[in-house]
Amino acid sequence: MPVTRMIPWAVLLLAMAVWSGPAAAQDEPVGPADGAAIVGVIEGQLDAFQRDAAAEAFGYASPSIQRIFRTPDNFMSMVRTGYQSVYRPQSVEFVDLVMTSGGLTQRVLFVGPDGVPVMAHYYMQQQPDDSWRINGVTLQESGQTT
């Protein structure tokens, strides 16, 4: 059974993000355009991480995440220290888009710089303009071998 690794600030981040602010109603199934947009948002943020483009990476976060971290530098500091697998992955594989208790969740398999595979759960939030933003991420050891 996989072991979930979360540090205290990540617990706070997830709790505040998932249970705060207006989330889009998910009564209708997500179509291919939304699925592609969600992948595009995550890919955009990953690209920004690779270039250390803090303001750009921060721009992919939902308003509630932005309120928690307040500045792009605070956000990037959290990512660098707590999400090394996401910040500097060896590989990235988009697995599936599922509905969870946290809402619409994109699962992404990362192999971190240490060679350890982790499953990232990206909790997505649709904005009033129908765009998508990242509303929190949790990491779980995947148990898969590379």
C-alpha positions as CSV (number, residue, x, y, z in Angstrom):
1,M,0.0,0.0,0.0
2,P,1.4,3.4,-0.9
3,V,2.4,5.7,1.9
4,T,1.2,9.3,1.6
5,R,4.0,11.9,2.5
6,M,2.7,15.3,3.5
7,I,4.4,17.9,5.6
8,P,2.4,20.1,7.9
9,W,2.3,23.1,5.5
10,A,1.0,20.8,2.7
11,V,-1.8,19.7,5.0
12,L,-2.8,23.3,5.6
13,L,-2.5,24.1,1.9
14,L,-4.7,21.2,0.9
15,A,-7.3,21.8,3.5
16,M,-7.6,25.5,2.7
17,A,-7.5,25.0,-1.0
18,V,-10.0,22.2,-1.2
19,W,-12.5,23.6,1.2
20,S,-12.3,27.3,0.5
21,G,-13.4,29.6,-2.2
22,P,-15.9,28.9,-4.9
23,A,-15.3,25.8,-6.9
24,A,-16.8,25.1,-10.2
25,A,-19.8,22.8,-10.2
26,Q,-18.8,19.4,-11.6
27,D,-22.3,18.2,-12.5
28,E,-21.4,17.6,-16.1
29,P,-18.6,15.3,-17.2
30,V,-15.4,17.0,-18.3
31,G,-15.0,17.1,-22.0
32,P,-11.8,16.6,-24.0
33,A,-11.3,20.4,-24.3
34,D,-11.3,20.7,-20.5
35,G,-9.1,17.7,-20.1
36,A,-6.6,19.2,-22.6
37,A,-6.8,22.6,-20.8
38,I,-6.0,20.9,-17.4
39,V,-3.0,19.1,-18.8
40,G,-1.9,22.4,-20.4
41,V,-2.1,24.3,-17.1
42,I,0.0,21.6,-15.3
43,E,2.5,21.5,-18.2
44,G,2.8,25.3,-18.2
45,Q,3.5,25.3,-14.5
46,L,6.1,22.5,-14.8
47,D,7.8,24.4,-17.6
48,A,7.9,27.6,-15.4
49,F,9.4,25.6,-12.6
50,Q,12.2,24.4,-15.0
51,R,13.0,28.0,-15.8
52,D,12.6,29.2,-12.2
53,A,9.9,31.6,-13.5
54,A,8.3,32.2,-10.1
55,A,5.6,34.7,-11.2
56,E,4.6,32.5,-14.1
57,A,4.4,29.3,-12.0
58,F,2.4,31.2,-9.3
59,G,0.0,32.4,-12.0
60,Y,-1.2,28.8,-12.6
61,A,-2.3,28.5,-8.9
62,S,-5.9,29.1,-7.9
63,P,-6.7,32.4,-6.1
64,S,-7.0,30.6,-2.8
65,I,-3.5,29.2,-3.2
66,Q,-2.2,32.6,-4.2
67,R,-3.8,34.1,-1.0
68,I,-2.1,31.4,1.1
69,F,1.4,32.1,-0.3
70,R,1.0,35.8,-1.1
71,T,4.0,36.1,-3.4
72,P,5.6,34.1,-6.2
73,D,8.8,33.9,-4.1
74,N,7.0,32.3,-1.1
75,F,5.3,29.9,-3.5
76,M,8.5,28.9,-5.2
77,S,10.3,28.4,-1.9
78,M,7.6,26.0,-0.8
79,V,7.8,24.1,-4.1
80,R,11.6,23.8,-4.0
81,T,11.6,22.5,-0.4
82,G,8.5,20.3,-0.4
83,Y,7.9,19.2,-4.0
84,Q,11.4,18.3,-5.4
85,S,9.8,15.6,-7.6
86,V,7.6,18.2,-9.2
87,Y,10.2,21.0,-9.2
88,R,12.9,19.0,-10.9
89,P,11.5,15.7,-12.3
90,Q,13.4,13.2,-14.3
91,S,10.2,12.2,-16.0
92,V,6.5,13.1,-16.1
93,E,3.6,10.9,-17.2
94,F,0.0,12.1,-17.1
95,V,-2.1,9.2,-15.9
96,D,-5.8,10.1,-15.7
97,L,-8.3,12.7,-14.7
98,V,-10.7,11.5,-11.9
99,M,-13.4,12.9,-9.7
100,T,-12.4,12.7,-6.0
101,S,-13.8,14.1,-2.8
102,G,-11.4,17.1,-3.5
103,G,-13.0,17.7,-6.9
104,L,-11.6,17.1,-10.3
105,T,-8.1,15.6,-9.9
106,Q,-5.4,15.0,-12.5
107,R,-3.0,12.3,-11.5
108,V,0.5,12.6,-12.7
109,L,3.4,10.2,-12.2
110,F,6.7,11.8,-11.5
111,V,10.1,10.3,-11.1
112,G,12.0,12.8,-8.9
113,P,15.6,13.8,-9.0
114,D,16.3,11.0,-6.5
115,G,14.9,8.4,-8.9
116,V,11.8,7.7,-6.6
117,P,8.5,7.6,-8.4
118,V,5.6,9.6,-6.8
119,M,2.0,10.1,-7.9
120,A,0.9,13.7,-7.7
121,H,-2.7,14.5,-7.3
122,Y,-3.5,17.9,-8.8
123,Y,-6.7,19.3,-7.5
124,M,-8.1,21.5,-10.2
125,Q,-10.5,24.4,-9.9
126,Q,-12.4,26.0,-12.8
127,Q,-12.5,29.8,-12.7
128,P,-15.4,32.1,-13.5
129,D,-13.9,32.6,-17.0
130,D,-13.9,28.8,-17.5
131,S,-10.1,28.6,-17.3
132,W,-8.5,26.0,-15.0
133,R,-6.1,26.6,-12.1
134,I,-4.2,24.3,-9.7
135,N,-5.9,24.3,-6.3
136,G,-3.5,22.1,-4.4
137,V,-1.2,19.1,-4.9
138,T,-0.5,16.1,-2.8
139,L,2.2,13.5,-3.4
140,Q,2.0,9.8,-2.7
141,E,4.8,7.3,-3.2
142,S,3.7,5.3,-6.2
143,G,5.3,1.9,-5.5
144,Q,6.1,1.7,-9.2
145,T,9.6,0.9,-10.2
146,T,11.5,2.9,-12.9
